[in-house]
Amino acid sequence: MPQRWVRRWGPLIAGVILLGWTGSAGEGTDLVAHVAGFAVGALLGATVAVPRFQGLLERVPQWLTGAAALASVAIAWRCALVS
């Protein structure tokens, strides 16, 4: 699908900038975890953008995907605060 480069690459560039601003601040920051989370998020985002998966995603309720996103953030914070 033809798009302007800003629309196609803008979210990835913004994510890299946010990772640099907030993901590398402080002495106790786990930089590898932030980079790995960014890479997994980019990989999942690229996977869902494939037209073959869009039909499958249209059948998943939006509240379920929102709950999964909130649960993943809660689990990540729990792991970070416990260890």
Backbone as JSON Lines, residues from 0, in Angstrom:
{"i":0,"aa":"M","n":[0.84,-1.16,0.0],"ca":[0.0,0.0,0.0],"c":[0.9,1.24,0.0]}
{"i":1,"aa":"P","n":[0.73,2.11,-0.95],"ca":[1.58,3.3,-1.01],"c":[1.2,4.32,0.07]}
{"i":2,"aa":"Q","n":[2.19,4.76,0.81],"ca":[2.0,5.77,1.84],"c":[3.19,6.72,1.83]}
{"i":3,"aa":"R","n":[2.97,7.89,2.39],"ca":[4.09,8.8,2.56],"c":[5.02,8.21,3.6]}
{"i":4,"aa":"W","n":[6.29,8.52,3.5],"ca":[7.27,7.9,4.41],"c":[7.02,8.29,5.86]}
{"i":5,"aa":"V","n":[6.48,9.49,6.08],"ca":[6.23,9.93,7.45],"c":[5.15,9.07,8.1]}
{"i":6,"aa":"R","n":[4.13,8.77,7.36],"ca":[3.04,7.95,7.91],"c":[3.49,6.51,8.14]}
{"i":7,"aa":"R","n":[4.35,6.01,7.3],"ca":[4.8,4.63,7.43],"c":[5.86,4.48,8.51]}
{"i":8,"aa":"W","n":[6.84,5.35,8.55],"ca":[7.97,5.21,9.47],"c":[7.89,6.09,10.69]}
{"i":9,"aa":"G","n":[6.92,7.01,10.74],"ca":[6.79,7.93,11.86],"c":[6.65,7.26,13.22]}
{"i":10,"aa":"P","n":[5.77,6.25,13.36],"ca":[5.64,5.59,14.67],"c":[6.94,4.92,15.13]}
{"i":11,"aa":"L","n":[7.66,4.31,14.21],"ca":[8.92,3.66,14.58],"c":[9.97,4.68,15.01]}
{"i":12,"aa":"I","n":[10.05,5.78,14.29],"ca":[11.0,6.84,14.64],"c":[10.63,7.46,15.99]}
{"i":13,"aa":"A","n":[9.34,7.69,16.21],"ca":[8.9,8.24,17.5],"c":[9.2,7.26,18.63]}
{"i":14,"aa":"G","n":[9.04,5.97,18.39],"ca":[9.36,4.97,19.4],"c":[10.83,4.94,19.75]}
{"i":15,"aa":"V","n":[11.69,5.08,18.75],"ca":[13.13,5.13,19.01],"c":[13.49,6.37,19.81]}
{"i":16,"aa":"I","n":[12.87,7.49,19.5],"ca":[13.13,8.72,20.24],"c":[12.66,8.58,21.69]}
{"i":17,"aa":"L","n":[11.47,8.03,21.89],"ca":[10.97,7.81,23.26],"c":[11.85,6.83,24.02]}
{"i":18,"aa":"L","n":[12.34,5.81,23.35],"ca":[13.25,4.85,23.99],"c":[14.52,5.55,24.44]}
{"i":19,"aa":"G","n":[15.02,6.44,23.62],"ca":[16.22,7.18,24.0],"c":[15.99,8.15,25.14]}
{"i":20,"aa":"W","n":[14.83,8.81,25.15],"ca":[14.53,9.78,26.2],"c":[14.23,9.13,27.54]}
{"i":21,"aa":"T","n":[13.35,8.15,27.52],"ca":[12.87,7.59,28.78],"c":[13.45,6.22,29.11]}
{"i":22,"aa":"G","n":[13.93,5.5,28.14],"ca":[14.4,4.15,28.39],"c":[15.84,4.04,28.8]}
{"i":23,"aa":"S","n":[16.58,5.12,28.77],"ca":[18.0,5.04,29.09],"c":[18.4,6.0,30.2]}
{"i":24,"aa":"A","n":[17.42,6.53,30.91],"ca":[17.72,7.51,31.96],"c":[18.0,6.8,33.27]}
{"i":25,"aa":"G","n":[18.96,7.25,33.99],"ca":[19.22,6.72,35.31],"c":[20.25,5.61,35.31]}
{"i":26,"aa":"E","n":[20.89,5.46,36.45],"ca":[21.95,4.48,36.57],"c":[21.41,3.06,36.7]}
{"i":27,"aa":"G","n":[20.24,2.9,37.35],"ca":[19.69,1.57,37.57],"c":[18.74,1.1,36.49]}
{"i":28,"aa":"T","n":[18.69,1.77,35.36],"ca":[17.78,1.42,34.28],"c":[18.28,0.18,33.54]}
{"i":29,"aa":"D","n":[17.39,-0.77,33.34],"ca":[17.74,-1.98,32.6],"c":[17.56,-1.71,31.11]}
{"i":30,"aa":"L","n":[18.63,-1.26,30.5],"ca":[18.58,-0.87,29.09],"c":[18.27,-2.05,28.18]}
{"i":31,"aa":"V","n":[18.81,-3.22,28.5],"ca":[18.54,-4.4,27.67],"c":[17.05,-4.75,27.68]}
{"i":32,"aa":"A","n":[16.41,-4.63,28.84],"ca":[14.98,-4.92,28.92],"c":[14.17,-3.93,28.1]}
{"i":33,"aa":"H","n":[14.54,-2.66,28.14],"ca":[13.81,-1.67,27.36],"c":[14.0,-1.89,25.86]}
{"i":34,"aa":"V","n":[15.21,-2.19,25.43],"ca":[15.46,-2.45,24.01],"c":[14.75,-3.73,23.57]}
{"i":35,"aa":"A","n":[14.78,-4.76,24.41],"ca":[14.1,-6.01,24.07],"c":[12.59,-5.79,23.98]}
{"i":36,"aa":"G","n":[12.03,-5.02,24.9],"ca":[10.6,-4.71,24.84],"c":[10.24,-3.93,23.59]}
{"i":37,"aa":"F","n":[11.09,-3.0,23.22],"ca":[10.87,-2.23,22.0],"c":[10.92,-3.14,20.78]}
{"i":38,"aa":"A","n":[11.9,-4.05,20.75],"ca":[12.04,-4.96,19.61],"c":[10.84,-5.9,19.5]}
{"i":39,"aa":"V","n":[10.39,-6.43,20.63],"ca":[9.22,-7.32,20.61],"c":[7.98,-6.55,20.17]}
{"i":40,"aa":"G","n":[7.81,-5.34,20.66],"ca":[6.67,-4.52,20.24],"c":[6.7,-4.21,18.76]}
{"i":41,"aa":"A","n":[7.88,-3.89,18.23],"ca":[8.0,-3.61,16.8],"c":[7.72,-4.86,15.98]}
{"i":42,"aa":"L","n":[8.19,-6.01,16.45],"ca":[7.95,-7.26,15.74],"c":[6.46,-7.63,15.75]}
{"i":43,"aa":"L","n":[5.82,-7.47,16.9],"ca":[4.38,-7.75,16.97],"c":[3.59,-6.78,16.1]}
{"i":44,"aa":"G","n":[3.98,-5.51,16.12],"ca":[3.3,-4.52,15.28],"c":[3.45,-4.81,13.8]}
{"i":45,"aa":"A","n":[4.65,-5.24,13.4],"ca":[4.87,-5.59,11.99],"c":[4.09,-6.85,11.61]}
{"i":46,"aa":"T","n":[3.99,-7.78,12.55],"ca":[3.24,-9.02,12.28],"c":[1.76,-8.74,12.1]}
{"i":47,"aa":"V","n":[1.21,-7.87,12.92],"ca":[-0.23,-7.57,12.84],"c":[-0.55,-6.74,11.6]}
{"i":48,"aa":"A","n":[0.44,-6.09,11.05],"ca":[0.19,-5.27,9.86],"c":[0.08,-6.12,8.59]}
{"i":49,"aa":"V","n":[0.47,-7.39,8.67],"ca":[0.37,-8.27,7.51],"c":[-1.12,-8.53,7.22]}
{"i":50,"aa":"P","n":[-1.54,-8.35,5.99],"ca":[-2.97,-8.49,5.66],"c":[-3.55,-9.86,6.04]}
{"i":51,"aa":"R","n":[-2.75,-10.89,6.06],"ca":[-3.24,-12.23,6.38],"c":[-3.78,-12.31,7.8]}
{"i":52,"aa":"F","n":[-3.23,-11.51,8.72],"ca":[-3.65,-11.55,10.12],"c":[-4.78,-10.56,10.43]}
{"i":53,"aa":"Q","n":[-5.07,-9.66,9.54],"ca":[-6.07,-8.64,9.83],"c":[-7.47,-9.22,9.93]}
{"i":54,"aa":"G","n":[-7.78,-10.25,9.17],"ca":[-9.08,-10.9,9.27],"c":[-9.25,-11.57,10.62]}
{"i":55,"aa":"L","n":[-8.17,-12.17,11.11],"ca":[-8.21,-12.8,12.42],"c":[-8.39,-11.76,13.53]}
{"i":56,"aa":"L","n":[-7.71,-10.65,13.4],"ca":[-7.79,-9.61,14.42],"c":[-9.15,-8.91,14.45]}
{"i":57,"aa":"E","n":[-9.84,-8.88,13.34],"ca":[-11.16,-8.24,13.31],"c":[-12.18,-9.03,14.13]}
{"i":58,"aa":"R","n":[-11.91,-10.32,14.36],"ca":[-12.84,-11.15,15.13],"c":[-12.57,-11.08,16.64]}
{"i":59,"aa":"V","n":[-11.43,-10.52,17.04],"ca":[-11.1,-10.42,18.46],"c":[-11.74,-9.16,19.02]}
{"i":60,"aa":"P","n":[-12.47,-9.27,20.14],"ca":[-13.11,-8.07,20.72],"c":[-12.06,-7.06,21.2]}
{"i":61,"aa":"Q","n":[-12.39,-5.8,21.03],"ca":[-11.44,-4.75,21.4],"c":[-11.19,-4.72,22.91]}
{"i":62,"aa":"W","n":[-12.19,-5.03,23.72],"ca":[-12.0,-5.03,25.17],"c":[-10.99,-6.1,25.58]}
{"i":63,"aa":"L","n":[-10.94,-7.21,24.83],"ca":[-10.0,-8.28,25.15],"c":[-8.57,-7.86,24.84]}
{"i":64,"aa":"T","n":[-8.37,-7.18,23.74],"ca":[-7.03,-6.71,23.42],"c":[-6.58,-5.62,24.39]}
{"i":65,"aa":"G","n":[-7.51,-4.77,24.81],"ca":[-7.18,-3.75,25.8],"c":[-6.81,-4.37,27.14]}
{"i":66,"aa":"A","n":[-7.55,-5.4,27.55],"ca":[-7.24,-6.1,28.8],"c":[-5.9,-6.8,28.72]}
{"i":67,"aa":"A","n":[-5.58,-7.37,27.57],"ca":[-4.28,-8.03,27.4],"c":[-3.14,-7.02,27.47]}
{"i":68,"aa":"A","n":[-3.34,-5.84,26.9],"ca":[-2.32,-4.8,26.97],"c":[-2.1,-4.34,28.4]}
{"i":69,"aa":"L","n":[-3.19,-4.1,29.12],"ca":[-3.07,-3.69,30.53],"c":[-2.43,-4.78,31.38]}
{"i":70,"aa":"A","n":[-2.79,-6.02,31.12],"ca":[-2.21,-7.13,31.87],"c":[-0.71,-7.26,31.62]}
{"i":71,"aa":"S","n":[-0.29,-7.06,30.38],"ca":[1.15,-7.16,30.09],"c":[1.94,-6.06,30.78]}
{"i":72,"aa":"V","n":[1.37,-4.86,30.85],"ca":[2.04,-3.76,31.56],"c":[2.09,-4.06,33.06]}
{"i":73,"aa":"A","n":[0.99,-4.55,33.61],"ca":[0.96,-4.88,35.04],"c":[1.95,-5.99,35.38]}
{"i":74,"aa":"I","n":[2.04,-7.01,34.54],"ca":[2.99,-8.1,34.78],"c":[4.42,-7.6,34.68]}
{"i":75,"aa":"A","n":[4.7,-6.74,33.71],"ca":[6.06,-6.2,33.56],"c":[6.46,-5.39,34.79]}
{"i":76,"aa":"W","n":[5.54,-4.53,35.29],"ca":[5.86,-3.74,36.48],"c":[6.02,-4.62,37.71]}
{"i":77,"aa":"R","n":[5.2,-5.65,37.81],"ca":[5.3,-6.58,38.94],"c":[6.67,-7.26,38.93]}
{"i":78,"aa":"C","n":[7.09,-7.72,37.76],"ca":[8.41,-8.36,37.65],"c":[9.52,-7.36,37.97]}
{"i":79,"aa":"A","n":[9.38,-6.13,37.53],"ca":[10.41,-5.13,37.78],"c":[10.51,-4.76,39.25]}
{"i":80,"aa":"L","n":[9.39,-4.69,39.93],"ca":[9.4,-4.26,41.33],"c":[9.75,-5.38,42.31]}
{"i":81,"aa":"V","n":[9.48,-6.61,41.92],"ca":[9.77,-7.74,42.82],"c":[11.25,-8.1,42.78]}
{"i":82,"aa":"S","n":[11.86,-8.04,41.63],"ca":[13.27,-8.47,41.53],"c":[14.25,-7.41,41.91]}
